[in-house]
Amino acid sequence: MSDPSSLPPMPLLTVEGLVKRFGGVAAVDGISFTLEAGQIMGVIGPNGAGKTTLFDCLAGSQLPDAGQIRLAGQRIERLPAWRRTGIGLGRTFQIPRPFPAMSVLENVMLGAKDQAGERILPNWVAPGRVRRQEAACRERAHELLTFVTLASLSHAPAGSLSGGQRKLLELARALMAKPSLILLDEPAAGVNPALLEIIIERLLAMNRAGTTLLLIEHNIDMVARLCRHVLVMANGRPLAAGTPENVTSDPRVAEAYLGGAVA
Amino acid sequence: MSLQFLADGLLAGLLIGLGAIGVTLTYAMLRFANFAHGEMMSFGAYVAWSASFLLSALAGTAWPAMGPFSITAAVLLGGLAAMILTAGLALLLDRLLFRHLAGRGEAITLVIASFGASMALRSLIEFAFSSSPLYFSSDLQIAVRLGMGIRVTPDQLALIGLTLCLLLAIHLLVTRTQAGRAMRAVAENPTLAAVVGLDVRRVVGLTWVMGGALAAAAGTMAGILVQIRPNMGFDFLLPLFSAAILGGIGSIPGAILGGIVIGLAEAACVQFVGAEWRAAVAFLILVLLLLLRPRGFFGEAA
């Protein structure tokens, strides 16, 4: 690994000509964009535009049929999901699903990467190292739960959390792996207004701390508050890109949202 | 009334529980019932016997028994070797058989494949060691009276102690380490575990290692307690599955508890009904369970 500071600045995420087909339907049909480190970018578009499929391809839940994805210069489009989380890509889901029988704290700790205790052998031959890492992991999980305001629930089974609390839990779990980029699939959907303020404020705090964010969102006010760059998708294709003000005043975008055929 | 069945049943149940941990975890993760798990117990017992036999041969003399127990240090070392080699056998079966079939076939393909592996292993063992039983020791054990009509041999007490130590180690592994958390997560929901970024294939490998090692320990102890036969693992299969389902698929404490219930029921049956009905007990419990509470003690509602 060479010193990154000696390299010319490169975008954190580069997507080129990404295509994902299901049978004859191209759910993602030639999406390209770049995301600079430290940005917050929004992906909007009507239902069925292919936003979640785009995220699936970025995170590794689906393998794209064509195109390239680079994270910090490294090609990742063929890597399995667990490798991508290992090199700094985190993700939360539109409908968060924790492991319900495990505690909130344990769900967060599952997000940790490169723990000696992941393997059987060190647990027996280097128990001291495993115990120290385990303690550090537990402490960091506590800090993150405090950060997302769930500290008081850390020992409750995750299945008992409300929908909004599960979104916060996912945020903490994603942060556990210390990602450079987090993909957020509709962080505001189904969340009550009070919790939504907390989520927005925590996302901004994460971004100030250096985490790059890419989010799918239908709540335009939230997009306008968070993002300075927006990509509009319709029918799997890029429809418009720019600042929130620019794209929302674009007649093609209004047309796509109102269900008219895309020109 | 003599309470002898409590002592016999507890130990038998703990051994069933040790074996059932592997069954319940691989069932939850790979969605198939592994019929070859019983043979991992037999394989472990034969490895332990061979290793202790070799150690005695190398020493040129029989190793002295430790205190009142018939168990020698050679048997303990043999048991350790059995755990390691059986873990390797489980990994090998996963690599050669289950991993390939899991990708394409349906669950029934895996079940039949495991049935084939079970028969092949049993026949190999019979080929190598013949079908006549082997014994770790021919010493007579004098039982100790504990009151309430309960008599136990020193070996039985030692094995209960060893099993409890193993269970403590598993408990620590599963609740205090990342490997254990990952195992529970994959057992709870393999698909979700993959999308949140766990390396499911490696976690499954770890589970085979743990399940194989525990099966070997249980097989070795069953061999110390009674005898070693090529069929011993196959005879354990029904109690193993009953214990895993009774406890709830995917639950480790459930497997242990289920094992203890089955072990106690079998021992009670031997004492009060008749030894010839013992094998029917696990079957009866399994049938009643599937009719009345198919998710077991700790299972998730389907």
Chai-1 contact restraints between the chains, C-beta under 6 A:
chainA,res_idxA,chainB,res_idxB,connection_type,confidence,min_distance_angstrom,max_distance_angstrom,comment,restraint_id
A,S61,B,V195,contact,1.0,0.0,6.0,A-B,restraint_1
A,A81,B,G197,contact,1.0,0.0,6.0,A-B,restraint_2
A,W82,B,G197,contact,1.0,0.0,6.0,A-B,restraint_3
A,W82,B,L198,contact,1.0,0.0,6.0,A-B,restraint_4
A,W82,B,D199,contact,1.0,0.0,6.0,A-B,restraint_5
A,T85,B,G197,contact,1.0,0.0,6.0,A-B,restraint_6
A,R97,B,L192,contact,1.0,0.0,6.0,A-B,restraint_7
A,F99,B,A185,contact,1.0,0.0,6.0,A-B,restraint_8
A,F99,B,E188,contact,1.0,0.0,6.0,A-B,restraint_9
A,A101,B,E188,contact,1.0,0.0,6.0,A-B,restraint_10
A,E106,B,R181,contact,1.0,0.0,6.0,A-B,restraint_11
A,L110,B,R181,contact,1.0,0.0,6.0,A-B,restraint_12
A,L110,B,A185,contact,1.0,0.0,6.0,A-B,restraint_13
A,Q115,B,Q178,contact,1.0,0.0,6.0,A-B,restraint_14
A,G117,B,T177,contact,1.0,0.0,6.0,A-B,restraint_15
A,G117,B,Q178,contact,1.0,0.0,6.0,A-B,restraint_16
A,G117,B,A179,contact,1.0,0.0,6.0,A-B,restraint_17
A,E118,B,Q178,contact,1.0,0.0,6.0,A-B,restraint_18
A,E118,B,A179,contact,1.0,0.0,6.0,A-B,restraint_19
A,I120,B,L206,contact,1.0,0.0,6.0,A-B,restraint_20
A,I120,B,V209,contact,1.0,0.0,6.0,A-B,restraint_21
A,N123,B,T177,contact,1.0,0.0,6.0,A-B,restraint_22
